[in-house]
Amino acid sequence: MKRSIFLSLLLLAMVMPAFGQNTIVGKYKKALIIGAHPDDPEFCCGGTALVLQKHGCEVVNVYLTGGEAGIKGVGAAEARAIRTKEATDACAIMGVRFVMLSQVDGATEITKERYAELKAVIEREKPDVVFTHWPIDSHRDHRICSVLTYDAWRQLGHSFDLYYHEAMTGLQTQNWHPDTFVDISDVVEQKHQACRAHVSQDPDDCLKWHIPMERFHGGEYQCRYAESFTKQVWNPARK
């Protein structure tokens, strides 16, 4: 009996990942990647953005803040200018455009006005898929970005698919159990080039976290490098 139960559980474990490999490639026409700071979309979702574009999907990076607190010893206005230039360079490498909102790095807010600000961007861009931060994260800005995006998804009648991405898992993203993978092997070098455009953020140190993540998920998805996501579940039959 015990052997039979063990074999049943083993078979279930082997089958379950197949259901989790819910590909997004070729399914969408326009994607928004919403990150708390300039560089979050690139590190967390840059490979997927490149893969989506290869399959005819328009991609727009959305930065909640200008990274004002992200350069030690540099004032907010100067830091925002530096990081805007870096974002411009990164997006040029990726072939995407970006939108930068008015929140301040390290002082992001959840207010009626901030809900409306992000909702208006999404409403204007009309994506059919959005990627944003997983809400269980040690970085407050990441958590706030996730909540604002989730609220917009609800307020807009679940009119787009919503996926969560990971950032420096273990240090920032916590309790991560993905259900969706994208093979980024063919574009991983271009992704890393875009990440390295964020010179002020010590990108090679950040990649020390993300490259092992990409390799690990590649092992899960039987490829060299992959990015992973968790899809927000919703029954489309409900309004």
TIVO-223913 format. One record per residue (C-alpha): residue number from 1; x, y, z negated. Coordinates in steps of 0.02 Angstrom, whole numbers. Example, Ala and Ser with C-alpha at 12.3 -4.5 7.8 and 13.67 -1.06 7.14 Angstrom:
REM TIVO-223913
+-----+--------+--------+--------+
: seq :      u :      v :      w :
+-----+--------+--------+--------+
:   1 :    615 :   -225 :   -390 :
:   2 :    684 :    -53 :   -357 :
+-----+--------+--------+--------+
//
This chain:
REM TIVO-223913
+-----+--------+--------+--------+
: seq :      u :      v :      w :
+-----+--------+--------+--------+
:   1 :      0 :      0 :      0 :
:   2 :    138 :    122 :    -50 :
:   3 :    233 :     84 :    110 :
:   4 :     76 :    113 :    214 :
:   5 :     44 :    281 :    130 :
:   6 :    226 :    333 :    156 :
:   7 :    220 :    288 :    341 :
:   8 :     57 :    383 :    362 :
:   9 :    130 :    539 :    282 :
:  10 :    287 :    524 :    389 :
:  11 :    182 :    512 :    547 :
:  12 :     80 :    662 :    493 :
:  13 :    239 :    763 :    462 :
:  14 :    300 :    719 :    637 :
:  15 :    136 :    768 :    719 :
:  16 :    100 :    929 :    624 :
:  17 :    242 :   1034 :    702 :
:  18 :    168 :   1002 :    874 :
:  19 :     11 :   1093 :    820 :
:  20 :    118 :   1236 :    753 :
:  21 :    204 :   1266 :    918 :
:  22 :     67 :   1381 :    980 :
:  23 :    157 :   1468 :   1122 :
:  24 :    123 :   1652 :   1155 :
:  25 :    222 :   1661 :   1317 :
:  26 :    118 :   1700 :   1470 :
:  27 :    -38 :   1734 :   1369 :
:  28 :    -32 :   1922 :   1343 :
:  29 :    -26 :   2080 :   1449 :
:  30 :     28 :   2210 :   1320 :
:  31 :    117 :   2190 :   1153 :
:  32 :    154 :   2312 :   1013 :
:  33 :    295 :   2269 :    893 :
:  34 :    267 :   2373 :    736 :
:  35 :    413 :   2391 :    618 :
:  36 :    443 :   2498 :    465 :
:  37 :    609 :   2567 :    530 :
:  38 :    704 :   2591 :    692 :
:  39 :    790 :   2421 :    716 :
:  40 :    656 :   2312 :    634 :
:  41 :    568 :   2267 :    798 :
:  42 :    736 :   2229 :    879 :
:  43 :    804 :   2116 :    742 :
:  44 :    639 :   2031 :    700 :
:  45 :    559 :   2013 :    870 :
:  46 :    682 :   2072 :   1003 :
:  47 :    704 :   1905 :   1087 :
:  48 :    518 :   1877 :   1100 :
:  49 :    496 :   2052 :   1171 :
:  50 :    619 :   2010 :   1310 :
:  51 :    537 :   1842 :   1346 :
:  52 :    364 :   1920 :   1352 :
:  53 :    424 :   2050 :   1477 :
:  54 :    493 :   1914 :   1590 :
:  55 :    316 :   1846 :   1596 :
:  56 :    235 :   2011 :   1644 :
:  57 :    191 :   2078 :   1472 :
:  58 :    220 :   2263 :   1434 :
:  59 :    306 :   2289 :   1266 :
:  60 :    306 :   2444 :   1156 :
:  61 :    407 :   2460 :    995 :
:  62 :    321 :   2560 :    858 :
:  63 :    425 :   2630 :    715 :
:  64 :    328 :   2680 :    560 :
:  65 :    470 :   2793 :    500 :
:  66 :    623 :   2876 :    573 :
:  67 :    745 :   2787 :    457 :
:  68 :    774 :   2946 :    357 :
:  69 :    847 :   2857 :    206 :
:  70 :    949 :   2733 :    304 :
:  71 :   1119 :   2817 :    317 :
:  72 :   1215 :   2842 :    156 :
:  73 :   1270 :   3022 :    127 :
:  74 :   1168 :   3090 :    273 :
:  75 :   1015 :   3201 :    250 :
:  76 :    842 :   3148 :    307 :
:  77 :    830 :   3259 :    461 :
:  78 :   1003 :   3213 :    525 :
:  79 :    974 :   3029 :    490 :
:  80 :    810 :   3032 :    586 :
:  81 :    898 :   3113 :    734 :
:  82 :   1039 :   2984 :    732 :
:  83 :    920 :   2838 :    717 :
:  84 :    805 :   2906 :    853 :
:  85 :    956 :   2908 :    970 :
:  86 :   1000 :   2730 :    920 :
:  87 :    821 :   2675 :    949 :
:  88 :    823 :   2757 :   1120 :
:  89 :    982 :   2661 :   1164 :
:  90 :    914 :   2496 :   1096 :
:  91 :    750 :   2513 :   1190 :
:  92 :    842 :   2556 :   1350 :
:  93 :    940 :   2393 :   1334 :
:  94 :    777 :   2299 :   1309 :
:  95 :    682 :   2394 :   1443 :
:  96 :    543 :   2447 :   1325 :
:  97 :    477 :   2614 :   1266 :
:  98 :    446 :   2664 :   1087 :
:  99 :    330 :   2767 :    979 :
: 100 :    393 :   2842 :    815 :
: 101 :    266 :   2889 :    682 :
: 102 :    283 :   3023 :    547 :
: 103 :    307 :   2921 :    389 :
: 104 :    469 :   2939 :    291 :
: 105 :    589 :   2797 :    259 :
: 106 :    588 :   2748 :     75 :
: 107 :    430 :   2848 :     41 :
: 108 :    299 :   2762 :    149 :
: 109 :    119 :   2781 :     95 :
: 110 :    -47 :   2691 :    104 :
: 111 :   -177 :   2829 :    115 :
: 112 :   -333 :   2864 :    215 :
: 113 :   -230 :   2975 :    330 :
: 114 :    -93 :   2845 :    355 :
: 115 :   -220 :   2710 :    396 :
: 116 :   -293 :   2828 :    528 :
: 117 :   -123 :   2872 :    600 :
: 118 :    -72 :   2694 :    641 :
: 119 :   -247 :   2644 :    696 :
: 120 :   -247 :   2789 :    821 :
: 121 :    -84 :   2728 :    899 :
: 122 :   -149 :   2552 :    918 :
: 123 :   -315 :   2614 :    985 :
: 124 :   -226 :   2722 :   1114 :
: 125 :   -104 :   2587 :   1171 :
: 126 :   -238 :   2450 :   1184 :
: 127 :   -127 :   2297 :   1156 :
: 128 :   -193 :   2121 :   1163 :
: 129 :    -60 :   2062 :   1039 :
: 130 :     29 :   2147 :    893 :
: 131 :    178 :   2089 :    791 :
: 132 :    221 :   2162 :    621 :
: 133 :    304 :   2122 :    455 :
: 134 :    251 :   1976 :    346 :
: 135 :    171 :   2057 :    193 :
: 136 :    269 :   1959 :     61 :
: 137 :    433 :   2053 :     73 :
: 138 :    554 :   2131 :    -50 :
: 139 :    560 :   2294 :     48 :
: 140 :    415 :   2410 :      5 :
: 141 :    414 :   2492 :    177 :
: 142 :    393 :   2322 :    258 :
: 143 :    247 :   2279 :    146 :
: 144 :    162 :   2445 :    180 :
: 145 :    187 :   2428 :    367 :
: 146 :    106 :   2256 :    361 :
: 147 :    -45 :   2316 :    262 :
: 148 :    -74 :   2465 :    377 :
: 149 :    -66 :   2354 :    530 :
: 150 :   -181 :   2223 :    456 :
: 151 :   -309 :   2358 :    413 :
: 152 :   -304 :   2426 :    590 :
: 153 :   -334 :   2250 :    657 :
: 154 :   -489 :   2237 :    549 :
: 155 :   -551 :   2413 :    587 :
: 156 :   -531 :   2383 :    773 :
: 157 :   -639 :   2229 :    767 :
: 158 :   -500 :   2099 :    782 :
: 159 :   -479 :   2157 :    962 :
: 160 :   -299 :   2094 :    974 :
: 161 :   -205 :   1942 :    910 :
: 162 :    -98 :   1979 :    758 :
: 163 :     66 :   1892 :    719 :
: 164 :    186 :   1918 :    575 :
: 165 :    375 :   1913 :    597 :
: 166 :    517 :   1890 :    473 :
: 167 :    661 :   2002 :    418 :
: 168 :    820 :   1935 :    336 :
: 169 :    724 :   1791 :    261 :
: 170 :    771 :   1751 :     82 :
: 171 :    832 :   1928 :     49 :
: 172 :    680 :   2021 :    116 :
: 173 :    546 :   1904 :    188 :
: 174 :    485 :   1780 :     57 :
: 175 :    377 :   1622 :     61 :
: 176 :    395 :   1607 :    250 :
: 177 :    305 :   1461 :    333 :
: 178 :    292 :   1495 :    521 :
: 179 :    167 :   1415 :    638 :
: 180 :    226 :   1487 :    804 :
: 181 :    395 :   1485 :    891 :
: 182 :    470 :   1568 :   1045 :
: 183 :    626 :   1501 :   1131 :
: 184 :    742 :   1651 :   1150 :
: 185 :    897 :   1555 :   1206 :
: 186 :    906 :   1638 :   1377 :
: 187 :    893 :   1815 :   1308 :
: 188 :    980 :   1803 :   1140 :
: 189 :   1136 :   1897 :   1195 :
: 190 :   1032 :   2041 :   1262 :
: 191 :    936 :   2045 :   1099 :
: 192 :   1096 :   2055 :    998 :
: 193 :   1161 :   2193 :   1112 :
: 194 :   1003 :   2293 :   1075 :
: 195 :   1023 :   2261 :    889 :
: 196 :   1203 :   2323 :    896 :
: 197 :   1143 :   2488 :    968 :
: 198 :   1089 :   2529 :    790 :
: 199 :   1269 :   2570 :    745 :
: 200 :   1228 :   2662 :    583 :
: 201 :   1147 :   2505 :    510 :
: 202 :   1300 :   2392 :    512 :
: 203 :   1214 :   2278 :    638 :
: 204 :   1341 :   2137 :    629 :
: 205 :   1305 :   2119 :    444 :
: 206 :   1117 :   2110 :    482 :
: 207 :   1152 :   1981 :    618 :
: 208 :   1239 :   1873 :    488 :
: 209 :   1063 :   1844 :    423 :
: 210 :    968 :   1838 :    587 :
: 211 :   1082 :   1728 :    692 :
: 212 :   1070 :   1582 :    569 :
: 213 :    881 :   1609 :    564 :
: 214 :    875 :   1601 :    755 :
: 215 :    980 :   1442 :    757 :
: 216 :    877 :   1360 :    620 :
: 217 :    714 :   1396 :    709 :
: 218 :    794 :   1336 :    870 :
: 219 :    824 :   1171 :    784 :
: 220 :    641 :   1166 :    730 :
: 221 :    584 :   1205 :    907 :
: 222 :    711 :   1092 :    996 :
: 223 :    807 :   1233 :   1081 :
: 224 :    964 :   1334 :   1043 :
: 225 :    886 :   1493 :    974 :
: 226 :    708 :   1536 :    927 :
: 227 :    607 :   1668 :    836 :
: 228 :    465 :   1616 :    723 :
: 229 :    297 :   1693 :    680 :
: 230 :    139 :   1665 :    579 :
: 231 :    -26 :   1701 :    665 :
: 232 :   -167 :   1790 :    574 :
: 233 :   -313 :   1670 :    583 :
: 234 :   -482 :   1731 :    640 :
: 235 :   -632 :   1645 :    715 :
: 236 :   -666 :   1736 :    880 :
: 237 :   -847 :   1684 :    874 :
: 238 :   -871 :   1799 :    724 :
: 239 :   -887 :   1987 :    742 :
+-----+--------+--------+--------+
//
